[in-house]
């Protein structure tokens, strides 16, 4: 089971559409519970770069 990256900071960046807390898109957040483990791991792999970009 792949844990959710949610940090309870649920605010979407208006420019990127990424959550400022976890880095996911609204579609990724909404589909998390039904996504398979491989898809979840693929999403998790994208998050560090997104969060880095949001922090700039």
DAQUILIN-V343188 format. One line per field, one symbol per residue. ss: DSSP state (A for helix, B for strand, O for the rest). phi: phi as a letter, one per 40 degrees, with the letter a starting at -180 (. if undefined). burial: 1 if it has 16 or more other ideal C-beta (glycine too) atoms within 10 Angstrom, else 0. Layout:
ss = ???
phi = ???
burial = ???
This chain:
ss = OOOOOOOOOOOBOOOOOBBOOOOOBAAAAAOAAAOOAAAAAAAAAAAAAAAAAAAO
phi = .ccccdbgbbacccccgccccbgccccccccdcbcccccccccdcccdcccccccc
burial = 00001000000000000111111110011001000000010011001001100000
